[in-house]
């Protein structure tokens, strides 16, 4: 329908609302799709970095494209905005379908995709939404600038931050535990369809308005009549019968049956298979045989599978089973009612490390049955800091048990580094460490004596495990297999600590060794992604780029410090992210006010760069001081408050340069918005790709903070010479 010649009457308030809704939608879609991508492409730290980095890079590309959309308030421009928001509403739902349905068509079913395949698939899957969201953000900024608002770009940045805060909190605390991903994404879809309808009405685009109403009706009909989550889950787990699927704050849980055997999957990764007798027996009997008189046992993870029940064969007085996700325990009681029924088994819904830090109970045996250290979160259970915390709660001669890797009669160089680092780390805390080359390599650590004569010890207790019997143990503990492990741990390897997660790096190397792309080549490509923008960008966008890099990198450092000190308490970690986003908004609001001062605003821009560099350099010192203060006060309240305060200050410093750059970077508003949004998101993408997956494991937190400080210092120094006060 042809518009009249008058300018489309889209108000500033509606445009700001649209940007806020866009920010909320982006965060909720990102969180939902990250879970889906983790399930599709194996959930290690590199895959997390690839997913988040791809998201930010593609959104940056969309911000650059958006300057083309925002030129002129024409009939086509008035139509593009509501059409874009209709697309933002429906594309995420299609992306969830694509992740679940197309994965096994593109890659071999059951085979790992590898880093290159993951990168290409992630780019293809995320491309539609990210290009749309980035271009709409730039387009809205351009339209706002033509509503007589000189700080339109900065105002849009604040509105986007505010929407992101609301979306993140809503996802974390309200929606994630109550709705599947399809139903969850219908909430932001409805908001975007309302925004699209209002934009179409304001722009007098009646055909688009009618289409918007029809799509909203179809969405409501879909919710009422079709269980898309159940249908796509059945396709994703083709060949298995789905017994349960649902969401918790910690992930998407699926319980699937194959030939009558139940497997629990979280975010697409198998947690355990009920009745996996060999793994259950190895997890239990290697450790329990060391102390026949053990009375109290702590089990971290995997208790629902039957591990807790197997421990009871040794007749302890009490077994404490710690599981971070209550939904796993709930469904375990439902499908495997006997696994936790014995009154001697006590369950605790808590992060395993936080439980160890807080408990006053003493244990004879601690069994850590969690996944390999493929992420910073999981690496926390294999560090010298955690081992020291376990030693504190062990009785004299108490035993810690954990397992790593897979041993199939050959120790590759990458697996050898993994085992050597774990052995060295355990030996830094405990007097004795023994290894058992079973299905996995099992580590036993204690200040008391340890024995590999496991079969005799079990026999003296009258125990005869079904699979881990004398014949099995004779084969597993053959001299050549033990010699393999001795040679492996003789290799030099780094100590695994909370702030220098060496095991994460070695695990990534071990994973990458399965694919043709070596870590060095991948690292070189990622470093090029960092260096090229630093060389090619002008002074002001470069400053925004390095601030974006600091935002991603230092947020990872803060989350790492928070998890190390207080465990992975999901809601508190969500609060750290929310406080960070609030600080960005507050910093941007301050920057808007400061940009009104011509000379003062110009001077403030490089000063903020210097401040970010200073805080980055001092961040490890602050985190260490918080840990000392927290231990001295014997209360976590003060320490958590200090970390949240530090997070807020850091975010203010990172959020403030954007509006100042928007005010003093020359060019048309839509071009400035495109350039700065792209620089900010590209810098954040580099930080996301490099920090947690490569730089922190390779160099440690202190070095990464110093690198971040150096980049921001250099960018601020150049900007101080380039931007002269008016």
DAVEN-V100440 format. One record per residue. N is the residue number from 0. SS is DSSP state (hx for helix, st for strand, lp for the rest). OMEGA is omega in whole degrees, -180 to 180 (999 if undefined). BURIAL is b if it has 16 or more other ideal C-beta (glycine too) atoms within 10 Angstrom, else e. Layout:
BEGIN
N SS OMEGA BURIAL
N SS OMEGA BURIAL
END
This chain:
BEGIN
0 lp -174 e
1 lp 177 e
2 lp 171 b
3 lp -176 e
4 lp 180 e
5 lp -179 e
6 lp 177 e
7 lp -172 b
8 lp 177 e
9 lp -172 b
10 lp 176 e
11 hx -179 e
12 hx 180 e
13 hx 180 b
14 hx 176 b
15 hx 177 b
16 hx 179 b
17 hx 179 b
18 hx 178 b
19 hx 177 b
20 hx 178 b
21 hx 178 b
22 hx 179 b
23 hx -180 b
24 hx -179 b
25 hx -179 b
26 hx -178 b
27 hx 178 b
28 hx 179 b
29 hx -178 b
30 hx 180 b
31 hx -178 b
32 hx 176 b
33 hx 177 b
34 hx -179 b
35 hx -179 b
36 hx 176 b
37 hx 179 b
38 hx -177 b
39 hx -170 b
40 lp 177 b
41 lp -167 b
42 lp 173 b
43 lp -172 b
44 hx 180 b
45 hx 177 b
46 hx 176 b
47 hx 179 b
48 hx 179 b
49 hx -178 b
50 hx -178 b
51 hx 179 b
52 hx 177 b
53 hx 179 b
54 hx -177 b
55 hx 179 b
56 hx -180 b
57 hx 176 b
58 hx 175 b
59 hx 177 b
60 hx 177 b
61 hx 178 b
62 hx 178 b
63 hx 179 b
64 hx -175 b
65 hx 180 b
66 hx 177 b
67 hx -178 e
68 hx -169 b
69 lp -177 b
70 lp 174 e
71 lp 178 e
72 lp -176 b
73 lp 177 e
74 hx 180 b
75 hx 178 e
76 hx 179 b
77 hx 179 b
78 hx -175 b
79 hx -179 b
80 hx 180 b
81 hx 177 b
82 hx 177 b
83 hx -180 b
84 hx 172 b
85 hx 177 b
86 hx 178 b
87 hx -180 b
88 hx -170 b
89 hx -177 b
90 hx -180 b
91 hx 179 b
92 hx 178 b
93 hx -179 e
94 hx 177 b
95 hx 177 b
96 hx -178 b
97 hx -179 b
98 hx -175 b
99 hx -171 b
100 hx -171 e
101 hx -175 e
102 hx -176 b
103 hx 172 e
104 hx -178 e
105 hx -178 e
106 lp 179 b
107 lp -178 e
108 lp 178 e
109 lp -179 e
110 lp 177 e
111 lp -176 b
112 lp -178 b
113 hx -174 b
114 hx -178 b
115 hx 178 e
116 hx 178 b
117 hx -179 b
118 hx -178 b
119 hx -180 e
120 hx 180 b
121 hx 177 b
122 hx -178 e
123 hx -177 e
124 hx -175 b
125 hx -173 b
126 hx -174 b
127 hx -177 b
128 hx -175 b
129 hx 177 b
130 hx 179 b
131 hx -175 b
132 hx 179 b
133 hx -179 b
134 hx 178 b
135 hx 179 b
136 hx 178 b
137 hx -179 b
138 hx 179 b
139 hx 178 b
140 hx 178 b
141 hx 179 b
142 hx 179 b
143 hx -179 b
144 hx 179 b
145 lp 173 e
146 lp 177 e
147 lp -179 e
148 lp -176 b
149 lp -179 e
150 lp -176 b
151 hx -177 b
152 hx 179 b
153 hx 179 b
154 hx 177 b
155 hx 178 b
156 hx 179 b
157 hx -180 b
158 hx 178 b
159 hx 177 b
160 hx -180 b
161 hx 177 b
162 hx 179 b
163 hx 177 b
164 hx -178 b
165 hx -179 b
166 hx 180 b
167 hx 179 b
168 hx -180 b
169 hx 179 b
170 hx -173 b
171 hx -170 b
172 hx -174 e
173 hx -167 e
174 hx -168 b
175 lp -177 b
176 lp -175 e
177 lp -172 e
178 lp 171 b
179 lp -173 b
180 hx 178 b
181 hx 180 b
182 hx 180 b
183 hx -178 b
184 hx 175 b
185 hx 178 b
186 hx 176 b
187 hx 177 b
188 hx 180 b
189 hx 179 e
190 hx -180 b
191 hx 177 b
192 hx 175 b
193 hx 178 b
194 hx 180 b
195 hx 178 b
196 hx 179 b
197 hx 178 b
198 hx 179 b
199 hx 178 b
200 hx -179 b
201 hx 180 b
202 lp 178 b
203 lp 178 b
204 lp -169 b
205 hx 179 e
206 hx 177 e
207 hx 178 b
208 hx 179 b
209 hx 178 e
210 hx 179 b
211 hx 180 b
212 hx 179 e
213 hx 179 e
214 hx 177 b
215 hx 177 b
216 hx 177 e
217 hx 178 e
218 hx 178 b
219 hx 179 e
220 hx 178 e
221 hx 180 e
222 hx -176 e
223 hx -168 e
224 hx -171 e
225 lp 173 e
226 lp -176 e
227 hx -180 b
228 hx 180 b
229 hx -178 e
230 hx -178 e
231 hx 175 b
232 hx 178 b
233 hx 177 b
234 hx -178 e
235 hx -180 b
236 lp -177 b
237 lp -179 e
238 lp 176 e
239 lp 175 b
240 st -178 e
241 st 179 e
242 st -179 e
243 st 169 b
244 st -178 b
245 st -178 b
246 st 167 b
247 st 177 b
248 lp -175 b
249 lp 179 b
250 st 180 b
251 st -176 b
252 st 176 b
253 st 173 b
254 st -174 b
255 st -180 b
256 st 177 b
257 st -176 e
258 lp 177 e
259 lp -179 e
260 st -176 e
261 st 173 b
262 st 177 b
263 st 177 b
264 st 172 b
265 st -174 b
266 lp 175 b
267 lp -177 b
268 st -180 e
269 st 174 e
270 st 179 b
271 st 173 b
272 st -180 b
273 lp 179 b
274 lp 175 e
275 lp -167 b
276 hx -176 e
277 hx -179 e
278 hx 180 b
279 hx -177 b
280 hx 178 b
281 hx -180 b
282 hx -173 b
283 hx -163 b
284 hx 176 b
285 hx -179 b
286 hx -174 b
287 hx 180 b
288 lp -177 b
289 lp -177 b
290 lp -177 b
291 lp -178 e
292 lp -178 e
293 lp -178 b
294 lp 180 e
295 st -178 b
296 st 174 b
297 st 179 b
298 st 179 b
299 st 178 b
300 lp 169 b
301 lp -178 b
302 hx -178 b
303 hx -175 b
304 hx -175 b
305 hx -179 b
306 hx 180 b
307 hx 180 b
308 hx 179 b
309 hx 179 b
310 hx -177 b
311 hx 177 e
312 hx 177 b
313 hx 174 b
314 lp 173 e
315 lp 178 b
316 lp -174 e
317 st 174 e
318 st 177 b
319 st -179 b
320 st -178 b
321 st 179 b
322 st -175 b
323 lp -175 b
324 lp 180 b
325 hx -179 e
326 hx 177 b
327 hx 179 b
328 hx -179 b
329 hx -180 b
330 hx 174 b
331 hx 177 b
332 hx -179 e
333 hx -174 e
334 hx -180 b
335 lp -169 b
336 lp -178 e
337 lp -172 e
338 lp -178 b
339 lp -171 b
340 lp -176 e
341 lp -178 e
342 lp 178 e
343 lp 180 e
344 st 175 b
345 st 180 e
346 st 177 b
347 st 177 b
348 st -174 e
349 lp 169 b
350 lp -175 b
351 hx -178 b
352 hx 179 b
353 hx 178 b
354 hx -180 b
355 hx -179 b
356 hx -171 b
357 hx -172 e
358 lp 174 b
359 lp -179 e
360 lp 177 e
361 lp -177 e
362 st 176 b
363 st -180 b
364 st 171 b
365 st 180 b
366 st 178 b
367 st -177 b
368 lp 178 b
369 lp -178 b
370 lp 177 b
371 lp -175 b
372 lp -178 b
373 lp 177 b
374 lp 176 b
375 hx 179 b
376 hx -179 b
377 hx 180 b
378 hx -179 b
379 hx -179 b
380 hx -178 b
381 hx -176 b
382 lp 177 b
383 hx 178 b
384 hx 179 b
385 hx 180 b
386 hx 177 b
387 hx 177 e
388 hx 177 b
389 hx -180 b
390 hx 179 b
391 hx -176 e
392 hx 177 b
393 st 170 b
394 st 176 e
395 st -177 e
396 st 178 e
397 st -172 b
398 st 170 b
399 st 177 b
400 st 173 b
401 st -176 b
402 st -179 b
403 st 168 b
404 lp 175 b
405 lp 180 e
406 lp -179 b
407 lp 177 e
408 lp 178 e
409 lp 177 e
410 lp 179 b
411 lp 178 e
412 hx -180 e
413 hx 177 b
414 hx 179 b
415 hx 177 b
416 hx 179 b
417 hx -178 b
418 hx -179 b
419 hx 179 b
420 hx 179 b
421 hx -180 b
422 hx -180 b
423 hx -179 b
424 hx 178 b
425 hx -179 b
426 hx 177 b
427 lp -177 e
428 lp -174 b
429 lp -178 b
430 lp -176 e
431 st 176 e
432 st 175 b
433 st 180 b
434 st -180 b
435 st -179 b
436 st 176 b
437 lp 175 b
438 lp 165 b
439 lp 172 b
440 st -177 b
441 st 179 b
442 st 171 b
443 st -178 b
444 st -178 b
445 st 170 b
446 lp 176 e
447 lp -178 e
448 lp 178 e
449 lp -177 b
450 lp 173 e
451 lp 177 b
452 lp -170 e
453 hx -177 b
454 hx -180 b
455 hx -180 e
456 hx 178 b
457 hx 179 b
458 hx 179 e
459 hx 179 e
460 lp -180 e
461 lp -179 e
462 lp 178 b
463 lp 178 e
464 lp -174 b
465 lp -176 e
466 lp -180 e
467 lp -179 b
468 lp -175 b
469 hx -178 e
470 hx 179 e
471 hx -178 b
472 hx 177 b
473 hx 180 e
474 hx -178 e
475 hx -175 b
476 lp 177 b
477 lp -176 e
478 hx -178 e
479 hx 178 e
480 hx 178 b
481 hx 178 b
482 hx 175 e
483 hx -179 b
484 hx 179 b
485 hx 178 e
486 hx -179 e
487 hx -175 b
488 hx 174 b
489 lp 179 e
490 lp 177 e
491 lp 178 e
492 lp -177 b
493 lp 172 b
494 lp 179 e
495 lp -180 b
496 lp -179 b
497 lp -177 b
498 lp 174 b
499 lp -171 b
500 lp -177 b
501 hx -179 b
502 hx 177 b
503 hx 178 b
504 hx -179 b
505 hx 177 b
506 hx 178 b
507 hx 177 b
508 hx 179 b
509 hx 179 b
510 hx -178 b
511 hx -180 b
512 lp 178 e
513 lp -174 e
514 lp -176 e
515 lp -177 e
516 lp -180 e
517 lp -179 e
518 hx -179 b
519 hx 180 e
520 hx 179 e
521 hx 179 b
522 hx 178 e
523 hx 178 e
524 hx 179 e
525 hx 178 b
526 hx 176 e
527 hx 178 e
528 hx 177 b
529 hx -172 b
530 hx -174 e
531 hx 178 e
532 hx 179 b
533 hx -179 b
534 hx -170 e
535 hx -176 e
536 lp 173 b
537 lp -169 e
538 hx -175 b
539 hx 176 b
540 hx 178 b
541 hx 177 b
542 hx 178 b
543 hx 178 b
544 hx -179 b
545 hx 175 b
546 hx 176 b
547 hx 176 b
548 hx 179 b
549 hx -179 b
550 hx -179 b
551 hx -174 b
552 hx -176 b
553 hx 174 b
554 hx 175 b
555 hx 179 b
556 hx 179 b
557 hx 179 b
558 hx 177 b
559 hx 178 b
560 hx 180 b
561 hx 180 b
562 hx -180 b
563 hx -177 b
564 hx -169 b
565 hx -180 b
566 lp -178 b
567 lp 177 b
568 lp -165 b
569 hx -175 b
570 hx 178 e
571 hx 177 b
572 hx 174 b
573 hx 179 b
574 hx 177 b
575 hx 180 b
576 hx -180 b
577 hx 178 b
578 hx 178 b
579 hx 180 b
580 hx 178 b
581 hx 177 b
582 hx 176 b
583 hx 180 b
584 hx 179 b
585 hx 178 b
586 hx 178 b
587 hx 179 b
588 hx 176 b
589 hx -180 b
590 hx 178 b
591 hx 179 b
592 hx -177 e
593 hx -178 b
594 lp 177 b
595 lp 177 e
596 lp -172 e
597 hx -177 e
598 hx -179 e
599 hx 179 e
600 hx 179 b
601 hx 179 b
602 hx -175 b
603 hx -174 b
604 hx 177 b
605 hx 178 b
606 hx 178 b
607 hx 176 b
608 hx 177 b
609 hx -180 b
610 hx 177 b
611 hx 179 b
612 hx -179 b
613 hx -179 e
614 hx 178 b
615 hx -179 b
616 hx -176 b
617 hx -174 e
618 hx 178 b
619 hx 178 b
620 hx 179 e
621 hx -178 b
622 hx 177 b
623 hx 179 e
624 hx 178 e
625 hx 179 b
626 hx 178 b
627 hx 180 e
628 hx -179 e
629 hx 179 b
630 hx -179 e
631 hx -177 e
632 hx -178 e
633 lp 178 e
634 lp -179 e
635 hx -173 b
636 hx -178 e
637 hx -179 e
638 hx 179 b
639 hx 178 b
640 hx 179 e
641 hx 179 b
642 hx 178 b
643 hx 178 b
644 hx 178 e
645 hx 178 b
646 hx -179 b
647 hx 180 b
648 hx 179 e
649 hx -179 b
650 hx 176 b
651 hx -179 b
652 hx -179 b
653 hx -179 b
654 hx -175 b
655 hx -177 b
656 hx -173 b
657 hx 180 b
658 hx 177 b
659 hx 177 b
660 hx 179 b
661 hx -179 b
662 hx -171 b
663 hx 174 b
664 lp -173 b
665 lp 176 e
666 lp 176 e
667 lp -176 e
668 hx -179 b
669 hx 177 b
670 hx 178 b
671 hx 180 b
672 hx -180 b
673 hx -176 b
674 hx -176 b
675 hx 176 b
676 hx -180 b
677 hx 180 b
678 hx -180 b
679 hx -177 b
680 hx 178 b
681 hx 176 b
682 hx 178 b
683 hx 179 b
684 hx 178 b
685 hx 178 b
686 hx -180 b
687 hx -178 b
688 hx -171 b
689 hx -167 b
690 hx -172 b
691 hx -174 b
692 hx -173 b
693 hx -167 b
694 hx -178 b
695 hx 176 b
696 hx -175 b
697 hx -171 b
698 hx -176 e
699 lp -174 b
700 hx -176 b
701 hx -179 b
702 hx -179 e
703 hx 177 b
704 hx 179 b
705 hx 176 b
706 hx 178 b
707 hx 178 b
708 hx -179 b
709 hx 179 e
710 hx -179 b
711 hx 178 b
712 hx -179 b
713 hx 180 b
714 hx 179 b
715 hx 180 b
716 hx 178 e
717 hx -179 b
718 hx -179 b
719 hx 178 b
720 hx -175 e
721 hx -176 e
722 lp 179 b
723 lp 179 e
724 lp 180 e
725 lp 999 e
END
